């Protein structure tokens, strides 16, 4: 049987499983079992058992539930209130005023939660009513939230970067540090766009009180400083080599519990809810990774990735053409699947192709995450669009239209890291 026919059969089978509502992990296992049973003589049960155990029994993977738990703890604290209160006095003099609070608050919360949907929901619940009441344009309020919430996928500690690192056997610490400058680049682009828009549309913005003294600004920011120090400590300890991502995550959980206790939001109920939320999410992601690892091995037995990589190499495509094609492919795929599923579904097939083209897997991880960020605000299944639709009551097309300028800014960021790859690689090289 030709590789093309084999590939089509497996792709149709995968979408049949997903379309039937089967869990992503079970769909991956089903396709892997079919590939090995039909097209290989290898011992199916033995390969499945050793592969799934080998990829689950990973010390690097221990960082995943810990970072998720840290985000769950802070999600149930007064962090969102403290961020709005602490950031708003500093933003009043900037063109765009409190619209910048959405960008910076999402950036900070993204660094502690690692989830774009959680970031959009948490910051949106507070900022949408507040900014709407003050008279800010709804389109910009929704747009800044939709775009900035995606930073949760890129700014470390990022759950999807852990998944990519485990799936492709890349250093999670280096991936975390590689995401810092691109994350700051996106924040800068978002802030710059809001400022330029505000200068061109002064009449659309309300007049804000800018009389707060420096002492008053510091007083209102006092609860924000411990969270910023927590983020800086986690990322800084990894960068300095003092702690591995797993060690830093464990310390982050302890400090998050201390912050939640000191703010009066830690109770038996919130502790149990946070622990159970982290357990459910971690088990889901772990199961998906186990299924993806088996599918990767099964694909190796069929020879599809190797033949596809050789075929792509034989086409003589330039690196830029290949990246452009992959961008379109991932955005389309991301319209129907969440980011983690996109990464684990494609890693086994795409990575040999990427390495054949001479692309650095570390750099490609950040490139992939930015593209997945773009898909989070692309209809029909952009997760952030659904979150904001439920918060605003607007239809999905209105929310998507508000997010389009920020989609374009992500394209700009993507072009910049392609032209200047050192934006991604500089900090990891200094570790």
C-alpha positions in Angstrom: 0.0 0.0 0.0 1.4 3.4 -0.9 2.2 6.0 1.8 -0.3 8.4 0.4 -3.2 5.9 0.7 -2.0 4.9 4.2 -1.8 8.5 5.3 -5.3 9.2 4.0 -6.7 6.2 5.8 -5.2 7.2 9.1 -6.2 10.9 8.8 -9.8 9.9 7.9 -9.8 7.5 10.9 -8.5 10.2 13.2 -11.2 12.7 12.2 -13.8 10.0 12.4 -12.9 9.3 16.0 -12.7 13.0 16.9 -16.0 13.7 15.1 -17.7 10.9 17.0 -16.8 12.7 20.2 -14.1 10.3 21.4 -11.5 11.8 23.7 -8.4 13.2 22.0 -6.2 10.7 23.9 -8.3 7.7 22.9 -8.5 8.9 19.3 -4.7 9.1 19.2 -4.4 5.6 20.7 -7.0 4.3 18.3 -5.1 5.6 15.2 -1.8 4.3 16.6 -3.3 0.8 17.2 -4.8 0.8 13.7 -1.4 1.8 12.1 0.5 -0.9 13.9 -2.1 -3.6 13.6 -2.6 -3.1 9.9 0.8 -2.0 8.7 3.4 -3.5 11.1 4.4 -6.9 12.5 5.7 -5.4 15.8 4.2 -6.6 19.1 1.4 -4.1 19.6 0.7 -4.6 23.3 4.4 -4.6 24.3 5.2 -1.4 22.3 2.1 0.4 23.7 2.9 -0.5 27.3 6.6 0.4 27.2 6.0 3.6 25.2 3.2 5.0 27.3 5.0 4.2 30.6 8.3 5.5 29.3 6.8 8.9 28.4 4.6 9.1 31.5 7.5 8.3 33.9 9.3 11.6 33.3 10.7 13.9 35.9 10.4 16.9 33.5 6.7 16.1 33.2 6.3 16.6 37.0 6.5 20.4 36.4 3.1 20.2 34.6 0.7 19.5 37.5 2.7 21.8 39.8 2.5 24.8 37.5 -1.2 24.1 36.8 -1.8 23.9 40.6 0.0 27.2 41.1 -2.3 28.8 38.6 -5.4 27.3 40.2 -4.4 28.6 43.6 -3.8 32.2 42.3 -6.9 31.9 40.1 -9.0 31.6 43.3 -7.2 34.4 45.1 -7.9 38.2 44.7 -5.2 38.4 42.1 -7.4 39.9 39.3 -8.7 42.6 41.6 -5.3 43.4 42.9 -3.9 43.7 39.3 -6.6 46.1 38.2 -6.3 48.2 41.3 -2.5 48.2 41.2 -2.0 48.8 37.4 -4.7 51.3 36.7 -3.0 54.4 38.4 0.1 53.8 36.3 -1.8 53.7 32.9 -3.8 56.9 33.1 -1.1 59.0 31.4 -0.5 56.6 28.5 -2.5 57.1 25.3 -5.3 54.5 25.6 -5.3 54.8 29.4 -7.0 51.8 31.1 -7.1 49.8 27.9 -3.5 49.1 28.7 -4.6 47.4 32.0 -6.0 44.6 29.9 -2.7 44.0 28.2 -0.5 44.2 31.2 -2.9 42.4 33.5 -3.3 39.5 31.0 0.5 39.4 30.7 1.0 39.1 34.4 -1.9 36.6 34.9 -0.7 34.6 31.9 2.6 34.1 33.7 1.0 32.5 36.7 -1.8 30.6 35.0 -0.3 29.3 31.8 -3.8 29.2 30.3 -5.2 31.6 27.7 -8.8 30.7 28.4 -8.4 31.2 32.2 -6.6 34.5 31.6 -9.4 35.8 29.3 -12.1 34.6 31.8 -10.5 36.0 34.9 -9.4 39.4 33.6 -12.5 39.7 31.5 -14.9 39.3 34.4 -13.4 42.3 36.1 -12.3 44.6 33.3 -15.3 44.3 30.8 -17.9 45.7 33.3 -15.4 48.3 34.7 -14.2 49.6 31.3 -17.7 49.5 29.8 -19.0 51.5 32.7 -16.3 54.1 32.2 -17.2 54.5 28.6 -14.4 52.7 26.7 -15.2 51.4 23.2 -16.5 47.8 23.5 -14.6 46.8 20.4 -11.2 47.8 21.9 -12.1 46.3 25.3 -12.9 42.9 23.7 -10.0 43.1 21.2 -7.3 43.8 23.9 -8.6 41.0 26.0 -8.8 38.5 23.1 -5.3 39.2 21.9 -3.5 39.7 25.3 -5.1 36.6 26.9 -3.2 34.4 24.3 0.0 35.4 26.1 -0.7 32.6 28.5 0.5 30.1 25.9 3.9 31.9 25.5 5.0 33.7 28.6 6.6 31.1 31.0 5.7 29.0 32.8 3.6 27.9 29.8 1.7 24.6 29.9 1.9 24.1 26.1 5.7 24.6 26.1 6.0 21.8 28.7 3.8 19.6 26.4 6.0 20.5 23.4 9.2 19.9 25.3 8.0 16.4 26.4 6.6 15.5 23.0 9.8 16.6 21.1 12.4 15.8 23.8 13.5 19.5 24.1 14.7 21.2 27.3 11.7 22.7 29.1 14.0 25.2 30.9 15.4 26.5 27.6 11.9 26.6 26.0 10.6 28.7 29.0 13.5 31.2 28.7 13.1 31.3 24.9 9.5 32.4 25.3 10.4 35.5 27.4 11.6 37.9 24.7 8.8 36.9 22.1 6.3 37.4 24.9 7.6 40.9 25.7 7.6 41.6 21.9 3.9 40.8 21.7 3.1 42.9 24.8 5.1 45.8 23.2 3.2 45.4 19.9 -0.2 45.3 21.6 0.6 48.4 23.8 2.0 50.3 20.7 -1.2 49.5 18.7 -3.5 50.7 21.6 -1.5 53.9 21.9 -1.5 54.7 18.2 -5.3 53.9 18.0 -5.9 56.1 21.0 -4.0 59.1 19.4 -6.1 58.7 16.3 -9.4 58.3 18.1 -9.1 60.6 21.1 -12.8 61.5 20.9 -13.7 57.8 21.5 -12.0 57.6 24.9 -13.3 58.9 28.2 -11.4 61.5 30.3 -9.7 59.8 33.3 -8.5 61.3 36.5 -4.7 61.4 36.4 -4.1 63.2 39.7 -2.8 60.2 41.7 0.5 61.0 43.5 3.5 58.6 43.2 2.9 57.6 46.9 -0.7 56.8 46.1 0.3 54.7 43.1 2.8 52.7 45.2 0.1 52.2 47.9 -2.4 50.8 45.4 0.3 48.5 43.8 1.5 47.0 47.1 -0.5 43.7 46.7 0.7 43.3 43.1 4.4 43.3 44.0 4.5 39.8 45.7 2.9 38.3 42.5 5.5 40.0 40.3 8.2 38.8 42.6 6.8 35.3 42.5 6.9 35.3 38.7 10.4 36.8 38.6 11.6 34.3 41.1 10.3 31.3 39.2 11.6 32.4 35.8 14.9 33.9 37.3 15.8 30.7 39.2 15.3 28.6 36.0 17.4 31.1 33.9 20.2 31.3 36.5 20.4 27.5 36.6 19.6 27.5 40.4 16.5 25.4 39.9 15.0 23.0 37.3 11.5 23.8 36.0 10.1 21.1 38.3 12.0 22.5 41.4 10.8 26.1 40.5 7.2 24.9 40.1 7.3 23.3 43.5 8.6 26.5 45.1 6.0 28.4 43.1 3.1 26.3 44.6 4.3 26.9 48.1 4.7 30.7 47.6 1.3 30.8 45.8 -0.3 29.2 48.9 1.5 31.7 51.2 0.2 34.6 49.0 -3.3 33.2 49.0 -3.2 32.7 52.7 -1.9 36.2 53.4 -4.7 37.8 51.2 -7.3 35.8 53.2 -8.6 33.8 50.2 -7.1 30.4 51.2 -9.7 28.2 52.8 -10.3 24.4 52.9 -12.8 24.7 50.1 -10.6 26.8 47.8 -7.6 24.5 48.5 -9.5 21.3 47.6 -11.1 23.0 44.5 -7.7 24.1 43.3 -6.1 20.7 43.9 -8.9 18.9 42.2 -8.9 21.4 39.2 -5.1 20.8 38.8 -5.6 17.0 39.1 -8.3 16.9 36.4 -6.4 19.1 34.0 -3.1 17.3 34.6 -4.6 13.9 34.0 -6.2 15.1 30.8 -3.0 16.5 29.4 -1.0 13.5 30.7 -3.4 11.0 29.0 -3.1 13.0 25.7 0.7 13.0 25.9 0.7 9.2 26.5 -1.6 8.7 23.5 0.5 11.0 21.4 3.8 9.2 22.4 2.3 5.9 21.2 1.1 7.4 18.0 4.6 8.8 17.4 6.1 5.4 17.8 3.4 3.8 15.6 4.1 6.5 12.9 7.8 5.5 13.1 6.9 1.9 12.3 4.8 2.9 9.3 7.6 5.1 7.9 5.3 8.0 7.1 7.3 10.8 8.9 10.5 9.7 7.3 9.0 9.5 3.8 7.2 12.8 4.2 10.4 14.5 5.3 12.3 13.1 2.3 9.4 14.2 0.0 9.5 17.8 1.4 13.3 17.8 1.1 13.0 16.7 -2.5 10.7 19.6 -3.3 13.5 22.1 -2.7 11.3 24.5 -0.7 13.0 27.4 0.9 12.7 27.6 4.7 10.4 30.7 4.4 8.1 28.8 2.0 7.9 25.8 4.3 7.2 28.0 7.4 4.5 29.9 5.5 2.8 26.6 4.5 3.1 25.3 8.1 1.6 28.6 9.5 -1.5 28.2 7.3 -1.8 24.5 8.2 -1.5 25.1 12.0 -4.0 28.1 11.9 -6.5 25.9 10.0 -6.0 23.0 12.4 -6.2 25.3 15.4 -9.7 26.5 14.2 -11.0 23.0 15.2 -8.7 21.8 18.0 -7.2 23.3 21.1 -3.5 24.2 21.2 -2.3 21.2 23.2 -4.1 18.8 20.8 -2.5 20.6 17.8 1.0 20.1 19.3 0.7 16.4 20.2 -1.2 15.5 17.0 1.4 17.0 14.7 4.7 16.5 16.5 5.4 13.0 15.2 4.9 13.9 11.6 6.1 17.6 11.5 9.3 17.3 13.5 11.2 15.1 11.0 10.2 17.5 8.3 11.4 20.5 10.4 14.7 18.9 11.2 15.2 17.9 7.5 14.8 21.6 6.6 17.5 22.5 9.2 15.2 24.4 11.5 16.1 24.7 15.2 13.5 22.6 17.2 13.8 25.1 20.1 13.1 28.1 17.8 10.3 26.1 16.1 8.6 25.5 19.4 8.2 29.2 20.0 7.1 29.7 16.4 4.5 27.0 16.8 3.1 28.4 20.0 2.7 31.9 18.4 0.8 30.3 15.6 -1.4 28.4 18.1 -2.0 31.7 19.8 -3.3 33.1 16.5 -5.7 30.1 16.2 -7.1 30.9 19.7 -8.8 34.0 18.2 -9.7 32.5 14.9 -13.3 31.4 14.3 -15.1 29.0 14.4 -13.4 27.3 17.4 -11.1 29.9 18.8 -11.3 29.2 22.6 -10.7 32.8 23.6 -13.6 33.9 21.3 -16.0 31.6 23.1 -14.9 32.8 26.5 -15.4 36.5 25.6 -18.7 35.7 23.8 -20.0 34.3 27.1 -18.8 37.3 29.0 -20.1 40.0 26.6 -23.2 38.3 25.1 -22.1 39.3 21.7 -22.1 36.9 18.7 -18.9 35.1 17.7 -18.3 37.2 14.6 -18.4 40.5 16.5 -15.9 39.2 19.0 -13.7 37.8 16.1 -13.8 41.2 14.3 -12.7 43.0 17.4 -9.7 40.5 17.7 -8.6 40.8 14.1 -6.0 43.7 14.7 -4.3 41.6 17.3 -4.3 38.6 15.0 -2.4 40.8 12.5 0.0 41.9 15.3 0.8 38.2 16.0 1.5 37.8 12.3 4.0 40.7 12.6 5.6 39.1 15.6 5.9 35.8 13.6 7.6 37.6 10.7 10.0 39.3 13.1 11.2 36.1 14.8 11.6 34.5 11.3 13.8 37.5 10.2 15.5 37.8 13.5 15.7 34.3 15.1 17.9 35.6 17.9 14.8 37.1 19.5 14.1 33.5 20.4 17.5 32.0 20.8 19.5 34.8 22.5 18.4 34.2 26.1 18.7 30.4 26.0 22.2 30.7 24.6 23.2 32.8 27.7 21.9 30.3 30.2 
